[in-house]
Amino acid sequence: MDDQTEAGEACGPDGCDILANATAATLSPTQEAAARIDIVSDAICPWCYIGKRHLEAALKMLALEGLDFSIHWNAFQLNPDMPAGGVERKEYRIAKFGSWERSQQLDARITQAAAGAGLEFHMEKLQRTPNTVDAHRLILLAGRVEPDARPGFQDEMMEAVFIAYFVEGRDIGDHQVLADCAASVGLDRDAVLGFLASDQGRDPVLRADTMARNAGVSGVPSFFLNGQGLFSGAVAPEAMADALRRAHKILTAQAA
């Protein structure tokens, strides 16, 4: 795969006001016949939601050329040491960025970028920075139960979680909030609460996080095609489409 990949704005250990390096990492290779896009992300990463919208626009362009892809979401924790119950956001952001004013400046910049992608962020509603393991467990569950009649079900769940956090300002570390997200896409709310009350899915989520780090992922979103690293960050839709088009051509030639 061509290592001259694109880079865009992403979230990393130092925050979400960085330019991520392009990734030439490799996830576990896929055996799927269809072209598979894996997105390594965190549910509290604003550039991941913006990148999702950019990818959707890119895929519409590629669909006109007869190119189709399946989408799969993979766990990454921006704050792996976050307490299970999360922390009060204002206090956390002041400690991380030096002042509340600086934090608000970053939020305003991200909100403006989101608006450019057709998203209406309400960062002012956020009260807590959550631990995201349970959100990732829910997204993993959606990938496992995806109905045959609804391809992209996991993507719908990711969208619901993003909406809960960035648009509605809800605490996605709260099981009741996550159950609401699940119910909004058609899963049984009580069954999801039972799942979240257990330890099911915890180890796979933590393994996925470790695998991404071992593969060289340090900023999210990071995008892979059939296991090969393409680009990091919320790059423009046209750049995404071009990178996917070129990578798909290479994979097709290799399979011939």
C-alpha positions, 0 to 999 in steps of 0.5 A: 500500500502506498505510504504517502497517505493523507493526514488531517485533524484528529484527537490524540493524547494532547487533545483535539487541536492537533494535526495527526501524522498519516498512518502507515500502520497495519491492523489484522488482515481481513479475509472479507471479499468486499472492501472493508474500511476499519475506523479506529476512533473514540466516542468522545473524539469530535474529529471522529464524528466530523471524519464520519461525515466526510467519509459518508460524502466520500463514499457517495462519490465512490458509489457513483463509480461502482465502488462499495465498501463496508464500514467497521468501527474499532475501539480506541481510548483517548483517556485510557486512565479515565476513572470508570465514572468519568470526571467533571469536564470543566475541571478536567479541561482546565487541568489539561489545557491550562484554562477554561478560556483555552478549552472554550476556544478549542470547543468553538473551533471544533464546533465551527469545523463541525458546522462545515460538515453539517453537524450542530455541536453543543459542547456547552452542554457537556458536563462530564468527560466519560470513560468510554469503555462501555460506549465501545462495548455497545458499539461492539455489540451492534457490530455483532448483532447487525441484522442481515437486512440492515447492513451498516447497523454498527454505523447507526449505533456509532451515529447515535452515540455521537449524537448523544454526546456532541449534540445532546451533551449527555454523559455516554458513560451512563448506562441509561444514556447508552441504553437510550442510544441502543433503543433509538436504533431498534435494540431492546433497551432492557437487554442492552442494560443487562449487557452493560451490567455484565463484563461482556465485551470488555476484554475485546474492547481493551484488546482492540485498543491495545492492537491499535496502539501496537499498530502505531495508531496515536491519533484518531480517527484513523482509517484502514482498508482491508487492514492497511493504513490509509490516513489519519484525521478528518481529511476532506471528502475529496482526499478521502475518496482519492485515497480509497480509490487508489488503495482499492485499485491496488488491492484489486490488482493484487487479488487478480 
